[in-house]
Amino acid sequence: MAFDRTRGAGIGFANRVYKPRALGCALSFIFVTTTTYPGPSPLWVLMLLNAFIWPCLAYQLAVRARVPYRTELRNLLLDCVFAGGWVAAMQFSVLPSLLLLSMVAMNSVSAKGIRFMLYGLVANLLGMALAGAALGFEVALETPPAVVWACLPMLVIYPFVVGWTSYSLTQRLVRQQKALSIVSGFDERMLTSHNRWMYQLARVFLRCRCGSGQATVAHIRIDEFPLLRERHGALVADALSVRLGHLIKAGIRSTDLLCMKRRGEFLVLLLQARRLGAQSLTDRIEDGFAHCFAGGTGLPEARIRVGLAEFSNSLASENEWLRLAEQRSGQPRPQALRPLEEAPRATPAAGPLPVP
């Protein structure tokens, strides 16, 4: 499969397998111990290790591996080996044996299809052979009433957990599909490149220094964007960035300059605008971004931070001007009074900037 070479996808796969494995091992401990009681002491030690230590060990082996996905597939085959061993230890008692084998088969087929499930069946036979060689092959097909009751927690709880895991994965896929449609419809050519934006910022700075105009720099970023990227994946995070870029582009005037510094972070040079008018504009963008999650868009909720820096003669350079806006976007925004009358969005376009 293509995604088994991606480390992040492999770790995500290990995360999805970990909780069902931990629950399944704990629940199977109930009916395995009931069926094999009273067994030899080494067998009980192995049961405890398999039930409560193995899930954590398997997870650590996967996430620390060079290729987590392949390591997790090997862990699933080891689950099948262990299951086959416990079937032999339970003397092939029908209900607990079929229950245990069906659960590991369900995990195998959900991980990589029918072919991998067949590998799992071979691993089951290997586990039976190893356990039979160590404990002896004894067959007691009947299932005592106590064992039937011990199997009920696994029969009731585990399918619900597997179903919930599948539902969560489906929701994630829907979210990624929505994110892909948003990202694919975004053309970065509609934005000013970062280098050109910095060049224009230097020109506007000199123009304002000469008293020929006024401008405000806005630094708009998605709050905790790296955490969103880690939690929901790069595609969903990029979709949030694209959504914000659309809102900013639609909210500013044709004379304003917009660039994307990096994913989830935008710079806007608002020409002929003071800070109060700029805040009015960015407030509308912030409200639009907050409302874009209504109606089941499939994207996780996020918020933005805005830093505004109006030109001042105390600024030593355009870089200091930009740093001031970036610093203010990292601080909680003070509650400022809105202007009594907001400037109309259709502000007459300013003439071309003279080259200093």
ABEGO torsion letter per residue (X at the ends): XAAAABAAAAAAAAAAAAAAAAAAAAAAAAAAAAAAOBBBAAAAAAAAAAAAAAAAAAAAAAAABABAAAAAAAAAAAAAAAAAAAAAAAGGBAAAAAAAAAAAAAAAAAAAEAAAAAAAAAAAAAAAAAAAAAAEBBBBABBBAAAAAAAAAAAAAAAAAAAAAAAAAAAAAAAAAAAAAAAAABBAAABBBAAAAAAAAAAAAAAAAAGAEBBBBBBBBBBGAAAAAAAAEAAAAAAAAAAAAAAAAAABBAABBBBBABBGBBBBBBBGBBAAAAAAAAAAAAAAAAAAABGGAGBBBBBBBBBBBBBBAABABAAAAAAAAAAAAABBBBBBBBBABBBBABBBBBBBBBBX
